[in-house]
């Protein structure tokens, strides 16, 4: 009798495989997989480019006029990311360091999938759940990347990374 009861309880706890079919894989917290850099114009998609620089390897250079962020890999090579920048009146230039790194709060988080705080300022490099804003000057003086791109950059750079912002 006891074996029959325990067998029926185990059978009730399992769902038959034919009844449950996931529609998609679970994603990591803070990642909105609807935002891929493949949706961006080619000029704003992440890519390795020829970029001559005397900055040390690992430095981030942000060119606000071009709407690109460069991660220096050698004297002649960088990874280039498309970015959104601050609107007129919120632009700035200078040199800071990444002071803190934070994983974003999910698809509803306006800072996207990852956040990197610049010095002791209100400025950040962060993701966006609106990749169509990449290449535009909107909002405050932060720098926005597509979520896939900010995750890639976040994984490549440590706290303390030098960030140079140019208004050329």
C-alpha positions in Angstrom: 0.0 0.0 0.0 2.8 2.4 0.9 4.6 1.7 -2.4 1.4 2.5 -4.3 0.9 5.8 -2.6 4.5 7.0 -3.0 4.5 6.0 -6.7 1.3 8.0 -7.3 2.7 11.0 -5.6 5.9 10.9 -7.7 3.8 10.5 -10.8 1.8 13.5 -9.9 4.8 15.7 -9.4 6.3 15.0 -12.8 4.9 16.8 -15.8 4.7 14.6 -18.9 7.2 15.8 -21.5 4.6 16.3 -24.1 2.7 18.9 -22.0 5.6 21.3 -21.4 7.5 22.6 -24.3 9.5 25.8 -23.6 9.2 28.5 -26.3 12.6 29.9 -25.6 15.6 29.5 -23.4 15.9 31.4 -20.1 18.2 34.4 -20.4 20.6 35.9 -17.8 19.1 38.6 -15.6 19.6 42.1 -17.0 19.7 40.9 -20.6 17.0 41.9 -23.1 17.7 39.6 -26.1 15.5 41.7 -28.3 18.3 44.2 -28.7 21.0 42.9 -31.0 23.7 44.9 -32.6 22.7 43.1 -35.9 19.7 45.5 -36.0 22.0 48.5 -36.0 23.3 50.2 -39.2 26.6 48.7 -40.2 28.6 51.8 -39.1 27.3 51.3 -35.5 27.8 47.6 -35.2 30.7 46.3 -33.1 33.8 45.5 -35.1 37.6 45.5 -35.0 39.0 48.4 -36.9 42.3 50.0 -37.8 42.7 52.8 -35.2 46.1 54.5 -34.7 46.6 55.5 -31.0 49.4 56.1 -28.6 47.1 55.3 -25.6 47.9 52.2 -23.7 46.1 48.9 -24.4 42.7 48.7 -22.6 42.0 52.5 -22.8 38.5 53.5 -23.9 38.3 56.5 -26.2 34.9 58.0 -26.9 34.5 60.2 -29.9 31.2 62.0 -29.4 31.0 63.6 -32.9 31.5 60.2 -34.6 29.2 58.5 -32.1 31.8 55.7 -31.6 33.5 54.2 -28.5 36.9 52.6 -29.2 38.6 50.0 -26.9 42.3 50.1 -27.7 43.8 46.7 -28.5 47.2 47.7 -29.9 48.9 50.8 -31.5 46.9 50.3 -34.7 43.8 48.3 -33.7 40.7 48.9 -31.6 37.2 47.4 -31.1 34.7 50.0 -32.2 31.2 50.2 -30.8 28.3 52.5 -31.9 27.0 54.8 -29.1 24.4 57.3 -28.3 25.6 60.5 -26.7 24.1 63.4 -24.7 22.2 66.1 -26.4 23.4 69.7 -26.8 24.0 71.2 -23.4 24.9 67.9 -21.9 28.1 67.2 -23.8 31.5 67.2 -22.1 35.0 66.1 -22.6 37.9 64.9 -20.4 39.5 61.9 -18.9 38.0 59.7 -16.1 38.2 56.1 -15.0 35.6 53.4 -14.6 34.9 53.7 -10.9 32.3 51.0 -10.5 30.6 48.3 -12.6 27.0 47.1 -12.1 24.8 44.6 -13.8 21.5 46.2 -15.0 18.1 45.4 -13.7 16.5 43.8 -16.7 14.4 44.7 -19.8 12.6 47.6 -18.0 15.8 49.2 -16.7 16.6 52.4 -18.6 20.3 51.7 -18.0 20.1 48.4 -19.9 22.0 45.3 -19.2 25.2 46.7 -17.7 26.4 50.0 -16.2 29.9 51.4 -15.8 30.2 54.6 -13.7 32.7 57.2 -14.7 34.7 58.6 -11.8 32.6 60.3 -9.1 30.4 61.9 -11.7 26.8 61.3 -12.8 28.1 60.1 -16.1 28.0 56.4 -17.2 28.6 54.0 -20.0 25.5 51.9 -20.1 23.2 49.7 -22.2 19.9 50.7 -23.7 16.7 48.8 -24.4 16.1 51.2 -27.3 18.9 50.3 -29.8 17.4 52.6 -32.4 18.8 55.5 -30.3 22.4 54.5 -31.1 24.0 57.2 -33.2 21.8 59.9 -31.8 22.3 62.7 -29.3 19.6 62.4 -26.6 19.1 62.7 -22.9 21.9 63.5 -20.5 25.7 63.2 -21.0 25.9 59.4 -20.6 27.0 57.0 -23.4 24.6 54.3 -24.5 25.5 51.1 -26.3 23.2 48.3 -27.5 22.8 45.8 -24.7 24.9 43.1 -26.5 27.7 45.6 -26.9 27.7 46.9 -23.4 27.8 43.3 -22.1 30.8 42.7 -24.4 32.6 45.9 -23.2 31.8 45.2 -19.6 33.4 41.8 -19.8 36.5 43.2 -21.4 37.4 46.1 -19.1 38.1 46.2 -15.3 37.3 48.9 -12.8 40.1 51.5 -13.1 40.0 51.5 -17.0 40.9 55.0 -18.3 38.2 56.6 -20.4 39.0 59.6 -22.7 36.0 61.6 -24.0 36.7 63.7 -27.1 34.4 66.3 -28.7 36.6 66.6 -31.9 
